[in-house]
């Protein structure tokens, strides 16, 4: 998925976040225990501000979270979020996505930033407004999770367990074989037999992978379901 498509999704999901906040800022967010919609909007606003500051600083300087101003609380938050999101989208649209940039995940091509922000915002929009996530964006999100986040998960979090999971999207092309063990998590993009298979629409697979939904009736499950428990424990966020 190219950066301009990520930015299109980003704009729509920012609008969804703002609409949900306007409807009821104090509503609890069940998928983020302890948060309400205002807290979640503030979190996303801060991430947008951080990414905007990084892109403005350029590819030779890494901007730390501690150097970025926190968003306001209360009635000033929505306008601050809207202005910050618009500014960040603008600098993302003009950045050099082919150069290597600093990030918390190590040096990354510039396209890392529009992708990460689109994925962050899409999942958090779902947190407060449910609905669905575009299938192609969801496939890209599973790829990103496995490429960027999973390598940082220690094998110690497997608690001695291991196994393989075959994820299979039913509404769009997308299949992954995830290997979990004492050395951590690796994956291949392939149709292959795992210890357990999880079949469902791409959006639900993404939400499951981010521990947003259980392996319930929305999926077809074949094989050893204990391996799914290993993933949920290891990939807990």
MDAnalysis code that builds the backbone (N, CA, C; Angstrom):
import MDAnalysis as mda
import numpy as np

u = mda.Universe.empty(711, n_residues=237, atom_resindex=np.repeat(np.arange(237), 3), trajectory=True)
u.add_TopologyAttr("name", ["N", "CA", "C"] * 237)
u.add_TopologyAttr("resid", np.arange(1, 238))
u.add_TopologyAttr("resname", ["UNK", "UNK", "UNK", "UNK", "UNK", "UNK", "UNK", "UNK", "UNK", "UNK", "UNK", "UNK", "UNK", "UNK", "UNK", "UNK", "UNK", "UNK", "UNK", "UNK", "UNK", "UNK", "UNK", "UNK", "UNK", "UNK", "UNK", "UNK", "UNK", "UNK", "UNK", "UNK", "UNK", "UNK", "UNK", "UNK", "UNK", "UNK", "UNK", "UNK", "UNK", "UNK", "UNK", "UNK", "UNK", "UNK", "UNK", "UNK", "UNK", "UNK", "UNK", "UNK", "UNK", "UNK", "UNK", "UNK", "UNK", "UNK", "UNK", "UNK", "UNK", "UNK", "UNK", "UNK", "UNK", "UNK", "UNK", "UNK", "UNK", "UNK", "UNK", "UNK", "UNK", "UNK", "UNK", "UNK", "UNK", "UNK", "UNK", "UNK", "UNK", "UNK", "UNK", "UNK", "UNK", "UNK", "UNK", "UNK", "UNK", "UNK", "UNK", "UNK", "UNK", "UNK", "UNK", "UNK", "UNK", "UNK", "UNK", "UNK", "UNK", "UNK", "UNK", "UNK", "UNK", "UNK", "UNK", "UNK", "UNK", "UNK", "UNK", "UNK", "UNK", "UNK", "UNK", "UNK", "UNK", "UNK", "UNK", "UNK", "UNK", "UNK", "UNK", "UNK", "UNK", "UNK", "UNK", "UNK", "UNK", "UNK", "UNK", "UNK", "UNK", "UNK", "UNK", "UNK", "UNK", "UNK", "UNK", "UNK", "UNK", "UNK", "UNK", "UNK", "UNK", "UNK", "UNK", "UNK", "UNK", "UNK", "UNK", "UNK", "UNK", "UNK", "UNK", "UNK", "UNK", "UNK", "UNK", "UNK", "UNK", "UNK", "UNK", "UNK", "UNK", "UNK", "UNK", "UNK", "UNK", "UNK", "UNK", "UNK", "UNK", "UNK", "UNK", "UNK", "UNK", "UNK", "UNK", "UNK", "UNK", "UNK", "UNK", "UNK", "UNK", "UNK", "UNK", "UNK", "UNK", "UNK", "UNK", "UNK", "UNK", "UNK", "UNK", "UNK", "UNK", "UNK", "UNK", "UNK", "UNK", "UNK", "UNK", "UNK", "UNK", "UNK", "UNK", "UNK", "UNK", "UNK", "UNK", "UNK", "UNK", "UNK", "UNK", "UNK", "UNK", "UNK", "UNK", "UNK", "UNK", "UNK", "UNK", "UNK", "UNK", "UNK", "UNK", "UNK", "UNK", "UNK", "UNK", "UNK", "UNK", "UNK", "UNK", "UNK", "UNK"])
u.atoms.positions = np.array([
    [0.848, -1.190, 0.000],
    [0.000, 0.000, 0.000],
    [0.885, 1.242, 0.000],
    [0.588, 2.211, -0.859],
    [1.448, 3.380, -0.995],
    [1.083, 4.459, 0.032],
    [2.015, 5.405, 0.289],
    [1.774, 6.427, 1.309],
    [0.528, 7.268, 1.072],
    [0.204, 7.584, -0.178],
    [-0.978, 8.412, -0.415],
    [-2.254, 7.683, -0.004],
    [-2.290, 6.378, -0.207],
    [-3.454, 5.594, 0.233],
    [-3.522, 5.542, 1.749],
    [-2.378, 5.399, 2.391],
    [-2.355, 5.463, 3.860],
    [-2.926, 6.794, 4.347],
    [-2.565, 7.883, 3.685],
    [-3.043, 9.198, 4.114],
    [-4.541, 9.359, 3.880],
    [-5.068, 8.747, 2.830],
    [-6.517, 8.774, 2.608],
    [-7.247, 8.071, 3.755],
    [-6.749, 6.893, 4.125],
    [-7.355, 6.177, 5.257],
    [-7.205, 6.977, 6.543],
    [-6.063, 7.600, 6.710],
    [-5.809, 8.389, 7.918],
    [-6.844, 9.496, 8.072],
    [-7.134, 10.205, 6.999],
    [-8.103, 11.301, 7.059],
    [-9.483, 10.801, 7.471],
    [-9.902, 9.683, 6.898],
    [-11.224, 9.150, 7.243],
    [-11.299, 8.693, 8.693],
    [-10.254, 8.055, 9.167],
    [-10.285, 7.559, 10.541],
    [-10.133, 8.685, 11.561],
    [-9.424, 9.745, 11.214],
    [-9.386, 10.920, 12.097],
    [-10.787, 11.504, 12.250],
    [-11.530, 11.584, 11.157],
    [-12.895, 12.095, 11.218],
    [-13.766, 11.200, 12.090],
    [-13.576, 9.879, 11.981],
    [-14.338, 8.956, 12.807],
    [-14.023, 9.094, 14.276],
    [-12.760, 9.303, 14.610],
    [-12.369, 9.521, 16.005],
    [-13.017, 10.780, 16.572],
    [-12.984, 11.850, 15.797],
    [-13.569, 13.110, 16.262],
    [-15.075, 12.976, 16.449],
    [-15.746, 12.294, 15.538],
    [-17.192, 12.123, 15.644],
    [-17.549, 11.313, 16.890],
    [-16.793, 10.262, 17.177],
    [-17.065, 9.442, 18.357],
    [-16.841, 10.245, 19.633],
    [-15.781, 11.031, 19.654],
    [-15.512, 11.871, 20.829],
    [-16.623, 12.889, 21.024],
    [-17.077, 13.519, 19.951],
    [-18.140, 14.524, 20.046],
    [-19.436, 13.917, 20.566],
    [-19.694, 12.660, 20.217],
    [-20.927, 12.012, 20.637],
    [-20.955, 11.745, 22.132],
    [-19.805, 11.374, 22.700],
    [-19.756, 11.080, 24.141],
    [-18.308, 10.958, 24.593],
    [-17.680, 12.068, 24.992],
    [-16.258, 12.026, 25.373],
    [-15.972, 11.107, 26.554],
    [-16.953, 10.924, 27.437],
    [-16.729, 10.142, 28.656],
    [-17.044, 8.667, 28.497],
    [-17.473, 8.232, 27.313],
    [-17.814, 6.821, 27.114],
    [-16.574, 5.952, 27.304],
    [-16.737, 4.865, 28.034],
    [-15.629, 3.945, 28.264],
    [-15.245, 3.235, 26.966],
    [-13.962, 2.935, 26.832],
    [-13.446, 2.208, 25.668],
    [-13.115, 0.794, 26.138],
    [-13.985, -0.149, 25.836],
    [-13.858, -1.492, 26.408],
    [-12.585, -2.203, 25.957],
    [-12.109, -1.914, 24.751],
    [-10.905, -2.570, 24.239],
    [-9.619, -1.941, 24.775],
    [-9.729, -0.825, 25.474],
    [-8.584, -0.172, 26.116],
    [-8.967, 0.079, 27.576],
    [-8.906, -0.941, 28.425],
    [-9.390, -0.818, 29.807],
    [-8.813, 0.391, 30.539],
    [-9.706, 1.124, 31.192],
    [-9.293, 2.301, 31.948],
    [-9.329, 3.593, 31.157],
    [-9.594, 3.504, 29.849],
    [-9.643, 4.699, 28.998],
    [-11.080, 5.044, 28.668],
    [-11.326, 6.352, 28.511],
    [-12.566, 6.794, 27.876],
    [-12.202, 7.410, 26.524],
    [-13.211, 7.888, 25.809],
    [-12.940, 8.394, 24.458],
    [-12.040, 9.624, 24.475],
    [-12.157, 10.448, 25.493],
    [-11.293, 11.625, 25.572],
    [-9.837, 11.212, 25.781],
    [-9.606, 10.223, 26.640],
    [-8.246, 9.736, 26.878],
    [-7.652, 9.172, 25.589],
    [-8.460, 8.392, 24.871],
    [-7.968, 7.791, 23.635],
    [-7.669, 8.861, 22.593],
    [-8.546, 9.859, 22.465],
    [-8.283, 10.920, 21.497],
    [-7.007, 11.670, 21.856],
    [-6.786, 11.897, 23.152],
    [-5.553, 12.543, 23.572],
    [-4.321, 11.719, 23.237],
    [-4.431, 10.402, 23.397],
    [-3.314, 9.519, 23.051],
    [-2.989, 9.619, 21.564],
    [-4.013, 9.514, 20.723],
    [-3.778, 9.570, 19.283],
    [-3.263, 10.953, 18.882],
    [-3.787, 11.993, 19.507],
    [-3.313, 13.351, 19.217],
    [-1.820, 13.477, 19.502],
    [-1.382, 12.889, 20.616],
    [0.027, 12.957, 20.990],
    [0.888, 12.203, 19.976],
    [0.421, 11.044, 19.523],
    [1.171, 10.284, 18.512],
    [1.284, 11.093, 17.225],
    [0.182, 11.734, 16.817],
    [0.224, 12.573, 15.609],
    [1.235, 13.704, 15.781],
    [1.232, 14.335, 16.946],
    [2.168, 15.435, 17.189],
    [3.610, 14.956, 17.125],
    [3.858, 13.787, 17.683],
    [5.207, 13.223, 17.687],
    [5.675, 12.931, 16.265],
    [4.826, 12.288, 15.487],
    [5.204, 11.980, 14.104],
    [5.414, 13.270, 13.311],
    [4.529, 14.253, 13.495],
    [4.704, 15.526, 12.797],
    [6.021, 16.192, 13.148],
    [6.390, 16.154, 14.435],
    [7.656, 16.755, 14.864],
    [8.847, 16.023, 14.260],
    [8.744, 14.694, 14.188],
    [9.847, 13.919, 13.609],
    [10.042, 14.241, 12.134],
    [8.944, 14.292, 11.403],
    [9.060, 14.543, 9.966],
    [9.564, 15.965, 9.714],
    [9.106, 16.909, 10.519],
    [9.598, 18.284, 10.371],
    [11.084, 18.381, 10.686],
    [11.566, 17.585, 11.634],
    [12.979, 17.646, 12.019],
    [13.886, 17.078, 10.944],
    [13.343, 16.204, 10.098],
    [14.145, 15.638, 9.023],
    [14.745, 14.292, 9.371],
    [15.381, 13.657, 8.396],
    [15.845, 12.277, 8.555],
    [17.156, 12.094, 9.311],
    [17.763, 13.172, 9.762],
    [19.049, 13.028, 10.452],
    [18.942, 13.209, 11.960],
    [17.763, 13.521, 12.473],
    [17.590, 13.752, 13.908],
    [16.402, 12.942, 14.414],
    [16.604, 12.209, 15.471],
    [15.499, 11.448, 16.052],
    [14.833, 12.277, 17.147],
    [13.519, 12.441, 17.035],
    [12.754, 13.203, 18.020],
    [12.221, 12.250, 19.093],
    [12.523, 12.549, 20.340],
    [12.078, 11.718, 21.456],
    [10.688, 12.148, 21.922],
    [9.944, 11.204, 22.433],
    [8.612, 11.510, 22.954],
    [8.654, 12.613, 24.000],
    [9.681, 12.585, 24.831],
    [9.770, 13.529, 25.941],
    [9.892, 14.976, 25.489],
    [10.231, 15.201, 24.221],
    [10.409, 16.566, 23.728],
    [9.148, 17.130, 23.083],
    [8.083, 16.332, 23.024],
    [6.856, 16.743, 22.345],
    [5.820, 17.185, 23.372],
    [5.175, 18.299, 23.102],
    [4.171, 18.832, 24.032],
    [2.940, 17.939, 24.060],
    [2.409, 17.758, 25.267],
    [1.189, 16.975, 25.433],
    [-0.020, 17.786, 24.980],
    [-1.049, 17.107, 24.450],
    [-2.250, 17.833, 24.020],
    [-3.021, 18.364, 25.223],
    [-3.855, 19.367, 25.027],
    [-4.670, 19.883, 26.124],
    [-5.771, 18.888, 26.476],
    [-6.368, 19.064, 27.633],
    [-7.496, 18.238, 28.030],
    [-8.783, 19.049, 27.916],
    [-9.902, 18.360, 28.071],
    [-11.181, 19.060, 28.088],
    [-11.629, 19.538, 26.725],
    [-12.334, 20.670, 26.720],
    [-12.991, 21.126, 25.498],
    [-12.022, 21.611, 24.426],
    [-10.766, 21.861, 24.783],
    [-9.783, 22.307, 23.785],
    [-9.184, 21.149, 22.987],
    [-9.386, 19.928, 23.464],
    [-8.730, 18.785, 22.829],
    [-9.165, 18.553, 21.383],
    [-10.462, 18.523, 21.047],
    [-10.839, 18.200, 19.661],
    [-10.222, 19.133, 18.621],
    [-10.252, 20.431, 18.892],
    [-9.686, 21.374, 17.926],
    [-8.177, 21.180, 17.804],
    [-7.523, 20.911, 18.941],
    [-6.068, 20.677, 18.924],
    [-5.766, 19.424, 18.101],
    [-6.545, 18.372, 18.325],
    [-6.349, 17.143, 17.546],
    [-6.543, 17.404, 16.061],
    [-7.614, 18.095, 15.718],
    [-7.917, 18.329, 14.308],
    [-6.804, 19.120, 13.635],
    [-6.316, 20.169, 14.293],
    [-5.252, 20.990, 13.713],
    [-3.942, 20.207, 13.614],
    [-3.624, 19.444, 14.658],
    [-2.386, 18.659, 14.656],
    [-2.424, 17.573, 13.601],
    [-3.564, 16.892, 13.482],
    [-3.704, 15.838, 12.478],
    [-3.571, 16.405, 11.069],
    [-4.159, 17.565, 10.828],
    [-4.076, 18.180, 9.503],
    [-2.640, 18.572, 9.179],
    [-1.956, 19.148, 10.161],
    [-0.565, 19.546, 9.943],
    [0.322, 18.328, 9.689],
    [0.129, 17.278, 10.487],
    [0.944, 16.080, 10.323],
    [0.689, 15.425, 8.975],
    [-0.564, 15.373, 8.555],
    [-0.873, 14.815, 7.239],
    [-0.197, 15.616, 6.135],
    [-0.133, 16.932, 6.302],
    [0.497, 17.781, 5.291],
    [1.994, 17.495, 5.194],
    [2.688, 17.400, 6.335],
    [4.137, 17.155, 6.263],
    [4.422, 15.725, 5.792],
    [3.544, 14.784, 6.122],
    [3.717, 13.425, 5.620],
    [3.556, 13.365, 4.105],
    [2.677, 14.193, 3.573],
    [2.403, 14.157, 2.130],
    [3.566, 14.697, 1.308],
    [4.462, 15.443, 1.944],
    [5.569, 16.045, 1.202],
    [6.940, 15.497, 1.611],
    [6.979, 14.546, 2.556],
    [8.269, 14.029, 3.013],
    [8.878, 13.097, 1.964],
    [10.172, 12.885, 2.080],
    [10.879, 11.957, 1.203],
    [10.727, 10.554, 1.787],
    [9.810, 9.787, 1.231],
    [9.538, 8.471, 1.783],
    [10.557, 7.420, 1.353],
    [11.488, 7.777, 0.477],
    [12.479, 6.814, 0.006],
    [13.771, 6.861, 0.817],
    [13.991, 7.930, 1.545],
    [15.165, 8.022, 2.413],
    [14.950, 7.203, 3.672],
    [16.033, 6.870, 4.353],
    [15.933, 6.192, 5.640],
    [15.743, 7.250, 6.731],
    [14.841, 6.946, 7.643],
    [14.509, 7.866, 8.733],
    [14.691, 7.166, 10.075],
    [15.001, 7.931, 11.129],
    [15.093, 7.321, 12.457],
    [13.699, 6.993, 12.980],
    [13.613, 5.942, 13.780],
    [12.343, 5.590, 14.407],
    [12.617, 4.742, 15.635],
    [11.577, 4.513, 16.440],
    [11.730, 3.639, 17.599],
    [12.015, 2.201, 17.181],
    [11.736, 1.860, 15.933],
    [11.996, 0.512, 15.417],
    [13.310, 0.440, 14.654],
    [14.185, 1.440, 14.853],
    [15.432, 1.500, 14.113],
    [15.246, 2.240, 12.805],
    [16.292, 2.428, 12.015],
    [16.171, 3.136, 10.740],
    [15.141, 2.468, 9.838],
    [14.252, 3.285, 9.270],
    [13.187, 2.779, 8.418],
    [13.034, 3.677, 7.195],
    [12.577, 3.113, 6.064],
    [12.217, 3.978, 4.930],
    [11.127, 4.953, 5.374],
    [11.108, 6.140, 4.776],
    [10.154, 7.157, 5.208],
    [8.705, 6.714, 5.158],
    [8.386, 5.762, 4.263],
    [7.007, 5.275, 4.166],
    [6.535, 4.628, 5.467],
    [7.459, 4.314, 6.360],
    [7.104, 3.778, 7.682],
    [6.129, 4.697, 8.402],
    [6.308, 6.017, 8.293],
    [5.519, 6.950, 9.096],
    [4.062, 7.088, 8.651],
    [3.767, 7.325, 7.367],
    [2.352, 7.342, 6.999],
    [1.673, 5.997, 7.248],
    [2.390, 4.922, 7.055],
    [1.820, 3.598, 7.319],
    [1.512, 3.427, 8.803],
    [2.480, 3.736, 9.668],
    [2.290, 3.537, 11.104],
    [1.157, 4.407, 11.638],
    [1.091, 5.646, 11.160],
    [0.048, 6.536, 11.656],
    [-1.326, 6.102, 11.164],
    [-1.412, 5.642, 9.920],
    [-2.686, 5.148, 9.399],
    [-3.152, 3.920, 10.175],
    [-2.233, 3.015, 10.477],
    [-2.598, 1.801, 11.208],
    [-2.973, 2.121, 12.660],
    [-2.206, 2.953, 13.296],
    [-2.508, 3.357, 14.680],
    [-3.895, 3.982, 14.770],
    [-4.182, 4.867, 13.846],
    [-5.447, 5.599, 13.880],
    [-6.618, 4.703, 13.514],
    [-6.423, 3.782, 12.578],
    [-7.506, 2.880, 12.170],
    [-7.945, 1.989, 13.329],
    [-6.996, 1.397, 14.023],
    [-7.355, 0.506, 15.134],
    [-7.994, 1.294, 16.269],
    [-7.470, 2.471, 16.562],
    [-8.077, 3.273, 17.632],
    [-9.438, 3.838, 17.219],
    [-9.638, 4.110, 15.948],
    [-10.982, 4.500, 15.512],
    [-11.956, 3.348, 15.751],
    [-11.512, 2.132, 15.448],
    [-12.356, 0.973, 15.734],
    [-12.632, 0.868, 17.241],
    [-11.642, 1.179, 18.059],
    [-11.832, 1.105, 19.510],
    [-13.028, 1.929, 19.971],
    [-13.229, 3.082, 19.349],
    [-14.284, 3.978, 19.827],
    [-15.525, 3.987, 18.952],
    [-15.419, 3.519, 17.717],
    [-16.556, 3.622, 16.801],
    [-16.912, 2.309, 16.131],
    [-16.194, 1.237, 16.471],
    [-16.460, -0.084, 15.898],
    [-16.508, 0.010, 14.370],
    [-17.548, -0.553, 13.736],
    [-17.555, -0.583, 12.279],
    [-16.496, -1.533, 11.774],
    [-16.059, -1.326, 10.556],
    [-15.064, -2.220, 9.982],
    [-13.798, -1.450, 9.639],
    [-12.785, -2.179, 9.232],
    [-11.532, -1.613, 8.728],
    [-11.369, -2.126, 7.305],
    [-11.005, -1.246, 6.396],
    [-10.819, -1.616, 4.997],
    [-9.949, -2.868, 4.887],
    [-10.368, -3.817, 4.037],
    [-9.676, -5.102, 3.949],
    [-8.210, -4.954, 3.534],
    [-7.932, -4.107, 2.537],
    [-6.547, -3.935, 2.095],
    [-5.703, -3.286, 3.185],
    [-6.288, -2.340, 3.909],
    [-5.568, -1.715, 5.017],
    [-5.308, -2.738, 6.113],
    [-6.273, -3.630, 6.355],
    [-6.098, -4.652, 7.379],
    [-4.972, -5.625, 7.016],
    [-4.904, -6.034, 5.750],
    [-3.811, -6.906, 5.315],
    [-2.472, -6.207, 5.523],
    [-2.410, -4.948, 5.144],
    [-1.193, -4.158, 5.352],
    [-0.867, -4.064, 6.839],
    [-1.902, -3.960, 7.671],
    [-1.677, -3.870, 9.109],
    [-1.133, -5.150, 9.708],
    [-1.608, -6.297, 9.223],
    [-1.055, -7.572, 9.693],
    [0.407, -7.691, 9.266],
    [0.678, -7.316, 8.017],
    [2.074, -7.308, 7.555],
    [2.932, -6.430, 8.468],
    [2.450, -5.225, 8.766],
    [3.234, -4.310, 9.590],
    [3.465, -4.882, 10.982],
    [2.424, -5.447, 11.573],
    [2.563, -6.031, 12.906],
    [3.635, -7.121, 12.923],
    [3.605, -7.983, 11.913],
    [4.553, -9.088, 11.870],
    [5.958, -8.636, 11.474],
    [6.048, -7.605, 10.626],
    [7.361, -7.118, 10.184],
    [8.049, -6.260, 11.242],
    [7.282, -5.380, 11.909],
    [7.866, -4.343, 12.759],
    [7.775, -4.669, 14.246],
    [6.627, -5.140, 14.688],
    [6.423, -5.339, 16.123],
    [6.860, -6.723, 16.606],
    [6.483, -7.768, 15.874],
    [6.749, -9.126, 16.348],
    [8.231, -9.430, 16.579],
    [9.163, -8.928, 15.755],
    [10.570, -9.240, 16.008],
    [11.077, -8.754, 17.365],
    [10.386, -7.792, 17.966],
    [10.836, -7.272, 19.264],
    [10.284, -8.072, 20.443],
    [9.420, -9.062, 20.165],
    [8.827, -9.862, 21.236],
    [9.789, -10.973, 21.628],
    [10.163, -10.988, 22.891],
    [11.116, -11.976, 23.377],
    [10.497, -13.362, 23.438],
    [11.311, -14.370, 23.146],
    [10.857, -15.741, 23.275],
    [10.465, -16.093, 24.690],
    [10.966, -15.331, 25.679],
    [10.608, -15.589, 27.070],
    [9.108, -15.406, 27.310],
    [8.469, -14.567, 26.508],
    [7.037, -14.336, 26.678],
    [6.202, -15.531, 26.237],
    [6.822, -16.501, 25.574],
    [6.094, -17.699, 25.172],
    [5.878, -18.640, 26.354],
    [6.590, -18.388, 27.458],
    [6.458, -19.206, 28.664],
    [6.647, -20.688, 28.354],
    [7.639, -20.975, 27.519],
    [7.936, -22.360, 27.195],
    [7.063, -22.963, 26.121],
    [6.101, -22.215, 25.606],
    [5.218, -22.731, 24.571],
    [5.774, -22.408, 23.186],
    [5.294, -23.124, 22.188],
    [5.690, -22.855, 20.814],
    [4.555, -23.324, 19.910],
    [4.664, -23.016, 18.638],
    [3.644, -23.465, 17.699],
    [3.557, -22.559, 16.496],
    [2.726, -22.956, 15.551],
    [2.550, -22.187, 14.328],
    [1.071, -21.873, 14.126],
    [0.818, -20.684, 13.595],
    [-0.540, -20.215, 13.328],
    [-0.641, -19.856, 11.852],
    [-1.663, -20.403, 11.189],
    [-1.947, -20.006, 9.813],
    [-3.119, -19.037, 9.838],
    [-2.876, -17.792, 9.454],
    [-3.933, -16.803, 9.300],
    [-4.352, -16.772, 7.840],
    [-5.672, -16.784, 7.592],
    [-6.162, -16.835, 6.213],
    [-7.328, -15.866, 6.073],
    [-7.117, -14.798, 5.318],
    [-8.187, -13.836, 5.051],
    [-9.148, -14.424, 4.026],
    [-10.438, -14.284, 4.282],
    [-11.445, -14.872, 3.402],
    [-12.066, -13.867, 2.438],
    [-11.791, -12.587, 2.626],
    [-12.417, -11.571, 1.778],
    [-11.436, -10.870, 0.852],
    [-10.160, -11.211, 0.965],
    [-9.113, -10.580, 0.163],
    [-7.907, -11.498, 0.223],
    [-7.007, -11.384, -0.741],
    [-5.809, -12.220, -0.701],
    [-4.954, -11.854, 0.503],
    [-4.652, -12.821, 1.319],
    [-3.831, -12.581, 2.497],
    [-3.712, -13.831, 3.341],
    [-2.510, -14.404, 3.392],
    [-2.243, -15.580, 4.214],
    [-0.861, -15.449, 4.834],
    [-0.759, -15.905, 6.097],
    [0.493, -15.821, 6.827],
    [0.677, -17.089, 7.650],
    [1.917, -17.548, 7.763],
    [2.253, -18.610, 8.698],
    [3.179, -18.009, 9.748],
    [2.706, -17.981, 10.981],
    [3.449, -17.396, 12.095],
    [4.086, -18.522, 12.895],
    [5.398, -18.402, 13.134],
    [6.119, -19.387, 13.951],
    [6.492, -18.748, 15.279],
    [6.136, -19.396, 16.381],
    [6.440, -18.891, 17.721],
    [7.264, -19.920, 18.474],
    [8.293, -19.447, 19.163],
    [9.131, -20.368, 19.920],
    [10.088, -19.636, 20.831],
    [11.056, -20.342, 21.336],
    [11.980, -19.781, 22.324],
    [12.823, -18.644, 21.771],
    [12.954, -18.569, 20.449],
    [13.748, -17.493, 19.850],
    [12.883, -16.324, 19.389],
    [11.561, -16.390, 19.684],
    [10.680, -15.283, 19.338],
    [9.675, -15.649, 18.262],
    [9.300, -14.661, 17.464],
    [8.256, -14.824, 16.456],
    [8.818, -14.496, 15.077],
    [8.585, -15.391, 14.137],
    [8.924, -15.138, 12.738],
    [7.690, -15.479, 11.907],
    [7.704, -15.105, 10.629],
    [6.549, -15.409, 9.786],
    [6.963, -15.505, 8.326],
    [6.091, -16.158, 7.560],
    [6.201, -16.157, 6.110],
    [4.823, -15.828, 5.553],
    [4.802, -15.200, 4.391],
    [3.546, -14.876, 3.707],
    [3.267, -16.037, 2.766],
    [2.463, -17.007, 3.232],
    [2.297, -18.213, 2.421],
    [1.058, -18.984, 2.847],
    [0.597, -19.838, 1.923],
    [-0.438, -20.817, 2.245],
    [0.288, -22.050, 2.760],
    [0.172, -22.324, 4.049],
    [0.901, -23.438, 4.649],
    [0.134, -23.932, 5.869],
    [0.297, -25.179, 6.192],
    [-0.416, -25.765, 7.320],
    [0.263, -25.384, 8.631],
    [-0.535, -24.900, 9.595],
    [-0.024, -24.588, 10.912],
    [-0.624, -25.509, 11.964],
    [-0.148, -25.387, 13.189],
    [-0.750, -26.150, 14.279],
    [-2.207, -25.743, 14.482],
    [-2.507, -24.501, 14.158],
    [-3.874, -24.014, 14.209],
    [-4.076, -23.052, 13.044],
    [-5.273, -23.047, 12.493],
    [-5.627, -22.120, 11.414],
    [-6.756, -21.225, 11.888],
    [-6.641, -19.949, 11.560],
    [-7.664, -18.962, 11.887],
    [-8.090, -18.298, 10.591],
    [-9.350, -18.508, 10.204],
    [-9.878, -17.981, 8.956],
    [-10.971, -16.963, 9.253],
    [-10.885, -15.817, 8.582],
    [-11.908, -14.803, 8.745],
    [-11.608, -13.617, 7.855],
    [-12.477, -12.611, 7.889],
    [-12.225, -11.420, 7.079],
    [-10.986, -10.713, 7.611],
    [-10.315, -9.996, 6.732],
    [-9.017, -9.401, 7.070],
    [-9.114, -8.457, 8.264],
    [-10.180, -7.652, 8.337],
    [-10.314, -6.707, 9.454],
    [-10.371, -7.439, 10.788],
    [-11.106, -8.552, 10.837],
    [-11.193, -9.310, 12.085],
    [-9.857, -9.960, 12.432],
    [-9.140, -10.429, 11.421],
    [-7.816, -11.007, 11.684],
    [-6.873, -9.962, 12.264],
    [-6.915, -8.751, 11.720],
    [-6.075, -7.677, 12.261],
    [-6.446, -7.380, 13.712],
    [-7.731, -7.288, 13.991],
    [-8.177, -6.988, 15.348],
    [-7.821, -8.128, 16.303],
    [-7.916, -9.360, 15.828],
    [-7.483, -10.481, 16.668],
    [-5.980, -10.377, 16.950],
    [-5.194, -10.097, 15.922],
    [-3.740, -10.034, 16.088],
    [-3.329, -8.957, 17.072],
    [-4.123, -7.864, 17.142],
    [-3.858, -6.802, 18.107],
    [-4.605, -7.025, 19.435],
    [-5.081, -8.238, 19.635],
    [-5.765, -8.598, 20.885],
    [-6.987, -7.729, 21.152],
    [-7.679, -7.334, 20.079],
    [-8.902, -6.560, 20.227],
    [-10.131, -7.458, 20.292],
    [-10.097, -8.604, 19.629],
    [-11.245, -9.515, 19.618],
    [-10.744, -10.932, 19.865],
    [-11.580, -11.794, 20.465],
    [-11.190, -13.194, 20.679],
    [-11.416, -14.028, 19.427],
    [-10.917, -15.252, 19.460],
    [-11.145, -16.192, 18.352],
    [-12.521, -16.821, 18.550],
    [-13.563, -16.038, 18.247],
    [-14.936, -16.454, 18.515],
    [-15.655, -16.838, 17.232],
    [-16.983, -16.672, 17.227],
    [-17.784, -17.152, 16.105],
    [-17.543, -16.404, 14.801],
    [-16.855, -15.285, 14.847],
    [-16.579, -14.565, 13.594],
    [-15.495, -15.271, 12.766],
    [-14.826, -16.252, 13.357],
    [-13.754, -16.976, 12.678],
    [-14.104, -18.457, 12.504],
    [-13.409, -19.088, 11.561],
    [-13.311, -20.537, 11.503],
    [-11.964, -20.905, 12.117],
    [-11.982, -21.833, 13.059],
    [-10.754, -22.237, 13.749],
    [-10.567, -23.738, 13.576],
    [-9.359, -24.142, 13.157],
    [-9.035, -25.545, 12.974],
    [-7.712, -25.836, 13.671],
    [-7.683, -26.856, 14.527],
    [-6.427, -27.264, 15.130],
    [-6.329, -26.934, 16.605],
    [-5.106, -26.769, 17.056],
    [-4.784, -26.627, 18.475],
    [-5.001, -25.183, 18.936],
    [-6.117, -24.913, 19.583],
    [-6.440, -23.542, 19.989],
    [-5.522, -23.013, 21.086],
    [-4.797, -23.892, 21.783],
    [-3.857, -23.412, 22.807],
    [-2.755, -22.555, 22.181],
    [-2.461, -22.798, 20.914],
    [-1.435, -21.989, 20.233],
    [-1.921, -20.546, 20.095],
    [-3.228, -20.352, 19.918],
    [-3.772, -18.992, 19.867],
    [-3.597, -18.291, 21.214],
    [-3.714, -19.052, 22.299],
    [-3.489, -18.485, 23.629],
    [-2.047, -18.041, 23.797],
    [-1.127, -18.790, 23.229],
    [0.293, -18.403, 23.276],
    [0.491, -17.049, 22.595],
    [-0.149, -16.860, 21.426],
    [-0.037, -15.565, 20.750],
    [-0.586, -14.437, 21.618],
    [-1.766, -14.635, 22.189],
    [-2.388, -13.573, 22.973],
    [-1.521, -13.191, 24.160],
    [-0.864, -14.171, 24.758],
    [0.024, -13.880, 25.881],
    [1.283, -13.156, 25.422],
    [1.861, -13.608, 24.332],
    [3.126, -13.039, 23.865],
    [2.959, -11.662, 23.251],
    [1.844, -11.468, 22.550],
    [1.642, -10.215, 21.815],
    [0.777, -9.225, 22.590],
    [0.589, -9.457, 23.868],
    [-0.249, -8.564, 24.670],
    [0.294, -7.147, 24.637],
    [-0.627, -6.169, 24.440],
    [-0.225, -4.759, 24.428],
    [-1.123, -3.987, 25.379],
])
